[in-house]
Amino acid sequence: MTPSASTLAFVESPVQLLNVLEWAHAQAAPVPGGAPLLDAVPAQPGRAGSRVPAGAGGAGGAGAAPVRAPGRPAGAGSWLRIVVLPPTDPMSRGQLRRMAGLARDEGYGVVWQEARGGRLAPLKALAALAKDVRAARRVVVGDPFSRYVQLLLTLVRAEELVVVDDGTATMEFVAQTARGERLVRWHRVGGGGLPGRVRELAYAPVSATARRRFTPAAGTGRRVEVFSSMPVTVHGGMTLRVNEFAWTRARFGPPRLTKGTDLVGTSLVETGVVDPARYLDAVRALTLEHGATRYFAHRRESPEKLRALSEATGLEIVRPDLPLELIARRGPVGRTIVSFPSTVVHTLPYALTGTGVTVAVCDVEAAWLTGSASPRARSFLAGVTETARDVHRLPAQTASAAG
């Protein structure tokens, strides 16, 4: 890390990297407290000087190209360096590389650091990053539940820590830290037998250190900011800044709208929360009910599942090359977007404000859940739906009845 890069950000997914860019945009905004709403029409496609990073053409045809902020001086982003800790699946890695290209276009330094793929990979990555982590005056993280991020936090000396959204997990993160609980993902269930319990005990000191670091104490000088689009109420010494997706709206769109309805996929099957057959029935029902023509796949959905969905519904399966907020803002996009409880029911209303797009969310019935689903699954998914702003709510029985 160069001496001028006083802020170090760690991201493990495309959405986390997008939200770091949104945070950096808000950080540089002239209005205290967050990014201002735009006072002009966002940049249109085809403007001189605009360009798309290699491979970011997108599904569904060419759309608006991202436009660099006018008058942005060279080196303006040198205060921030983004460290990408990529997962192993190809879809996530592809989206991360395209998002990294957008970050570089904004002038920020980006480092691609492999931390998976072998028993020694995490330790090698930790050794490579240790000096920069200790030197950073501010640290930004995208996944407070990540064990690797928690391990990095044991090295952090910075007084300021920023947590950007990693989807709806932010809601659970704030709730768990408020209750003083161990940080555990909402869909995770116990398992692994004796070896699993031994690993948990060995990791407990690291987890406890991370939990303390995420909870600012009076008189210590430590500050924790949550930058989020989720409906959260911070506690203690935490501060909250709302992510209004001002960077996305400034750089992309507005989108061209189609007459049809688009469905948004979810990884609830892949995480073991929703039964595959029930999910297929629900997607088929929503397709018939709303005349949907396209299905935007989640990056973690399996090819086999997507093939079955296409054969059963006739939907065109689209595998986005960027986070859906950017794909939708770039267009073309349906006048109605239907999703199951997920991050996008909270983020798309911000990203698509003023475009005329309606976002709808379909509830998940308790009968759809698998026997191995976490006891928290039903209440958590219901909370995601009930707290969504500016969305049309669809009852779960609509999907089951039509199936």
C-alpha positions in Angstrom: 0.0 0.0 0.0 1.3 3.4 -0.9 1.8 6.0 1.9 -1.1 8.1 0.5 -3.6 5.2 0.6 -4.8 5.8 4.1 -8.0 3.6 3.7 -7.9 -0.1 3.0 -11.0 -2.0 1.9 -11.5 -5.7 1.9 -14.1 -7.3 -0.4 -15.0 -10.9 -1.2 -18.0 -10.4 -3.6 -19.1 -8.2 -6.4 -21.8 -6.5 -4.3 -19.3 -5.7 -1.6 -17.1 -4.0 -4.1 -20.0 -2.1 -5.5 -20.9 -0.9 -2.0 -17.3 0.2 -1.4 -17.5 2.4 -4.5 -20.8 3.8 -3.3 -19.3 4.5 0.1 -16.2 6.2 -1.5 -18.6 8.3 -3.6 -20.5 9.4 -0.5 -17.3 10.0 1.4 -16.3 12.5 -1.3 -19.8 14.1 -1.5 -19.9 17.8 -0.5 -23.1 17.2 1.6 -22.3 16.0 5.1 -24.0 12.8 6.1 -24.1 11.0 2.8 -24.4 11.1 -0.9 -26.8 13.7 -2.2 -29.6 13.0 -4.6 -28.8 13.9 -8.2 -30.0 17.2 -9.4 -29.7 16.4 -13.1 -30.4 13.6 -15.5 -27.7 10.9 -15.2 -25.2 10.6 -18.1 -26.6 9.1 -21.2 -25.1 6.2 -23.3 -22.7 7.1 -26.0 -21.3 10.3 -24.5 -17.8 11.2 -25.5 -15.2 9.7 -23.2 -17.4 7.0 -21.7 -16.3 3.5 -21.8 -17.1 0.0 -20.4 -14.5 -2.2 -18.9 -13.5 -5.2 -21.0 -16.2 -7.9 -20.9 -18.9 -5.8 -19.3 -21.2 -5.7 -22.3 -23.9 -7.3 -20.2 -26.8 -9.6 -21.0 -29.8 -8.4 -22.9 -28.0 -6.1 -25.3 -25.8 -3.1 -25.0 -26.7 -0.5 -22.4 -25.5 2.7 -21.0 -21.8 2.9 -20.5 -20.4 4.1 -17.2 -19.2 7.7 -17.3 -16.3 9.0 -15.3 -17.1 11.9 -13.0 -16.4 15.1 -15.0 -13.3 17.0 -14.0 -12.0 14.2 -11.7 -8.3 14.9 -11.3 -5.8 12.1 -11.9 -4.9 10.3 -8.6 -8.0 11.6 -6.9 -8.7 8.0 -5.6 -5.3 7.4 -4.3 -6.5 7.6 -0.7 -8.3 4.3 -1.1 -6.9 0.9 -2.0 -9.3 -2.1 -2.5 -8.1 -5.6 -1.7 -10.1 -8.2 -3.5 -10.2 -11.6 -1.8 -11.9 -13.7 -4.5 -14.0 -16.8 -3.9 -13.4 -19.9 -6.1 -16.6 -20.0 -8.2 -16.1 -18.7 -11.7 -19.3 -16.5 -11.8 -18.2 -14.5 -8.7 -14.7 -14.1 -10.0 -15.9 -12.9 -13.3 -18.1 -10.2 -11.8 -15.4 -9.2 -9.4 -12.9 -8.7 -12.2 -15.4 -6.4 -14.0 -16.2 -4.5 -10.8 -12.4 -4.1 -10.3 -12.2 -2.5 -13.7 -14.9 0.0 -12.7 -13.0 0.7 -9.5 -9.8 1.4 -11.4 -11.7 3.7 -13.8 -12.6 5.7 -10.7 -8.9 6.1 -9.9 -8.8 3.6 -7.0 -6.0 1.1 -6.5 -7.1 -2.5 -6.7 -5.1 -5.5 -5.5 -6.2 -9.1 -6.3 -5.2 -11.3 -3.4 -5.9 -15.0 -3.6 -6.8 -16.3 -0.1 -8.5 -19.6 -1.0 -7.7 -22.7 -3.0 -5.3 -24.4 -0.7 -4.5 -25.1 3.0 -1.7 -22.5 3.0 -3.4 -19.9 0.9 -5.0 -18.0 3.8 -1.7 -17.8 5.7 0.2 -16.6 2.7 -2.4 -13.9 2.0 -2.3 -12.9 5.7 1.4 -12.5 5.6 1.3 -10.5 2.4 -1.3 -8.1 3.8 -0.2 -7.7 7.4 2.0 -4.7 6.9 -0.7 -2.7 5.0 -3.4 -3.7 7.5 -1.4 -2.4 10.4 -0.5 0.8 8.6 -4.1 1.7 7.4 -5.8 4.6 9.3 -9.2 3.4 8.2 -10.4 -0.1 7.3 -13.6 -0.9 5.3 -15.0 -4.4 5.3 -17.8 -5.9 3.3 -18.5 -9.1 5.2 -18.2 -9.0 9.0 -19.2 -12.7 9.2 -16.2 -13.7 7.0 -13.7 -15.7 9.1 -10.9 -14.4 7.0 -12.0 -10.8 7.5 -12.3 -11.5 11.3 -8.7 -12.9 11.2 -7.5 -9.7 9.5 -9.2 -7.6 12.2 -6.8 -9.0 14.8 -4.1 -7.0 13.0 -6.0 -3.8 12.6 -4.7 -0.7 14.5 -7.0 1.8 12.7 -9.4 3.7 14.9 -12.1 3.9 12.2 -13.8 0.8 10.9 -16.5 0.9 8.2 -18.9 -1.9 7.4 -20.6 -1.7 4.0 -23.5 -3.9 2.9 -23.0 -7.6 2.1 -26.7 -7.9 1.3 -29.3 -8.6 4.0 -26.5 -10.0 6.2 -26.1 -6.4 7.5 -29.4 -6.7 9.2 -28.3 -9.7 11.2 -24.9 -8.2 11.9 -26.3 -5.1 13.6 -28.9 -7.2 15.5 -26.3 -9.7 16.8 -23.8 -7.1 17.8 -26.6 -5.2 19.7 -27.4 -8.4 21.6 -23.7 -9.2 22.2 -24.0 -12.5 20.4 -21.5 -14.5 18.5 -21.5 -13.5 14.8 -23.3 -16.4 12.9 -24.9 -16.2 9.5 -28.7 -16.4 9.7 -28.9 -19.5 7.4 -26.1 -21.4 9.1 -27.0 -24.4 11.2 -24.8 -26.4 13.6 -22.9 -29.4 12.2 -19.6 -31.0 11.7 -19.8 -33.2 14.8 -16.8 -33.3 17.1 -14.3 -31.9 14.6 -16.6 -29.0 13.9 -16.9 -28.2 17.6 -13.2 -28.4 18.0 -12.7 -25.9 15.1 -15.3 -23.5 16.7 -13.4 -23.6 20.0 -10.1 -23.0 18.4 -11.5 -20.1 16.4 -13.4 -18.6 19.4 -10.7 -16.1 20.4 -10.5 -14.6 16.9 -14.3 -14.4 16.8 -14.4 -12.6 20.2 -11.8 -10.1 19.1 -13.8 -9.3 15.9 -17.0 -8.9 17.9 -15.3 -6.4 20.3 -13.8 -4.5 17.3 -17.2 -4.1 15.7 -18.6 -2.7 19.0 -17.1 0.7 19.7 -16.5 1.5 23.3 -16.6 4.9 24.9 -13.3 6.5 25.6 -11.3 4.2 23.3 -11.4 6.4 20.2 -12.6 3.6 18.1 -15.3 4.4 15.6 -17.6 2.1 13.6 -19.7 3.3 10.7 -22.4 1.2 9.0 -23.0 2.2 5.4 -26.2 0.5 4.3 -29.4 0.4 2.2 -30.9 -2.0 4.7 -33.5 -1.0 7.4 -31.1 -1.1 10.4 -31.0 0.8 13.6 -27.4 1.1 14.9 -26.6 0.9 18.6 -24.0 2.1 21.1 -21.3 4.2 19.4 -22.1 3.0 15.9 -23.0 5.6 13.2 -25.2 4.9 10.2 -25.0 6.4 6.8 -27.7 5.5 4.2 -26.4 4.1 0.8 -28.7 5.7 -1.7 -26.8 4.3 -4.7 -25.8 7.8 -5.9 -22.7 6.5 -7.6 -24.7 4.0 -9.6 -27.3 6.6 -10.6 -24.6 9.0 -11.6 -22.6 6.6 -13.7 -25.3 4.5 -15.4 -28.7 5.0 -17.1 -31.4 5.9 -17.0 -32.4 2.5 -18.4 -34.7 1.7 -21.4 -37.8 -0.1 -20.1 -39.3 -3.1 -21.7 -43.0 -4.0 -21.5 -42.4 -7.4 -19.8 -41.6 -8.5 -16.2 -38.2 -9.7 -15.1 -37.8 -12.3 -12.3 -34.7 -12.1 -10.0 -33.2 -15.4 -8.9 -32.0 -16.3 -5.4 -29.6 -18.7 -3.8 -32.0 -19.9 -1.1 -32.0 -23.4 -2.7 -28.2 -23.5 -2.8 -27.9 -22.4 0.9 -30.3 -25.2 1.9 -33.1 -22.9 3.0 -35.8 -23.6 0.3 -36.8 -26.9 -1.2 -35.8 -27.1 -4.9 -39.2 -28.5 -6.1 -41.1 -25.8 -4.1 -38.8 -23.1 -5.6 -39.5 -24.4 -9.2 -43.2 -24.4 -8.5 -43.0 -20.8 -7.3 -41.0 -19.5 -10.2 -43.4 -21.3 -12.6 -46.4 -19.7 -10.9 -44.9 -16.2 -10.9 -44.0 -16.6 -14.6 -47.6 -17.4 -15.4 -49.1 -14.8 -13.1 -47.0 -11.8 -14.3 -46.0 -12.8 -17.8 -42.3 -12.8 -17.0 -39.9 -13.4 -19.9 -36.5 -13.2 -18.3 -34.9 -14.7 -15.1 -31.8 -12.9 -13.8 -29.8 -15.7 -12.1 -28.0 -15.3 -8.8 -24.3 -15.8 -9.3 -24.4 -18.9 -7.0 -27.3 -20.7 -8.7 -26.2 -24.0 -10.2 -26.4 -24.7 -14.0 -28.5 -27.7 -13.4 -31.1 -25.7 -11.5 -31.2 -23.0 -14.1 -31.6 -25.5 -16.9 -34.6 -27.1 -15.1 -36.1 -23.6 -14.6 -35.8 -22.8 -18.2 -37.3 -26.0 -19.4 -40.2 -25.8 -17.0 -41.1 -22.1 -17.6 -39.6 -21.1 -21.0 -37.9 -18.2 -19.3 -34.7 -16.7 -20.8 -32.0 -17.3 -18.2 -29.7 -14.3 -17.9 -26.4 -14.6 -16.0 -25.4 -11.0 -15.2 -21.8 -10.0 -15.6 -22.2 -7.2 -12.9 -24.3 -6.8 -9.8 -28.0 -6.5 -10.6 -28.2 -2.9 -9.4 -25.9 -1.9 -12.2 -27.5 -4.3 -14.8 -30.9 -2.9 -14.1 -29.7 0.7 -14.0 -27.9 0.2 -17.3 -31.0 -1.5 -18.9 -32.9 -2.6 -20.7 -35.1 -3.8 -17.8 -38.7 -4.8 -17.4 -41.2 -2.3 -16.1 -41.8 -4.7 -13.2 -39.1 -6.7 -11.3 -40.2 -9.5 -9.1 -37.9 -11.0 -6.5 -38.1 -13.3 -3.5 -36.9 -11.9 -0.2 -33.3 -10.8 -0.9 -31.0 -7.8 -1.0 -32.4 -6.4 -4.2 -35.8 -5.6 -2.7 -34.0 -3.0 -0.6 -31.4 -1.8 -3.1 -33.3 -1.6 -6.4 -35.7 1.0 -5.2 -32.7 3.3 -4.6 -30.9 2.4 -7.8 -34.0 2.7 -10.0 -35.6 5.8 -8.3 -37.4 8.0 -10.8 -37.3 5.4 -13.6 -40.9 4.1 -13.4 -39.8 0.5 -12.6 -42.0 -1.3 -10.0 -40.2 -3.7 -7.7 -42.3 -6.5 -6.2 -41.4 -9.1 -3.6 -42.9 -12.6 -3.2 -43.2 -14.0 0.3 -41.7 -17.4 1.1 -44.1 -19.8 2.8 -43.0 -21.9 5.8 -43.9 -25.0 3.7 -41.2 -24.1 1.2 -38.4 -24.4 3.8 -36.3 -27.6 4.0 -36.1 -29.7 7.1 -32.5 -28.6 7.6 -33.2 -24.8 7.3 -32.1 -22.7 10.2 -34.7 -22.0 12.9 -34.1 -18.3 12.1 -34.9 -18.7 8.4 -38.6 -18.0 8.4 -38.5 -15.0 10.6 -35.5 -13.5 8.9 -37.0 -13.8 5.4 -40.2 -12.3 6.7 -38.3 -9.4 8.1 -36.6 -8.8 4.8 -39.9 -8.6 3.1 -41.8 -6.5 5.7 -39.1 -3.8 6.0 -38.7 -3.3 2.3 -39.5 0.3 1.2 -41.3 1.3 -2.0 -42.0 -2.2 -3.2 -45.2 -4.1 -4.0 -45.7 -7.1 -1.8 -47.0 -10.4 -3.3 -48.5 -13.0 -1.1 -46.7 -16.4 -1.1 -50.1 -18.2 -1.8 -50.2 -16.5 -5.2 -47.2 -18.5 -6.3 -48.3 -21.8 -4.7 -51.8 -21.5 -6.0 -50.8 -20.8 -9.5 -48.3 -23.7 -9.5 
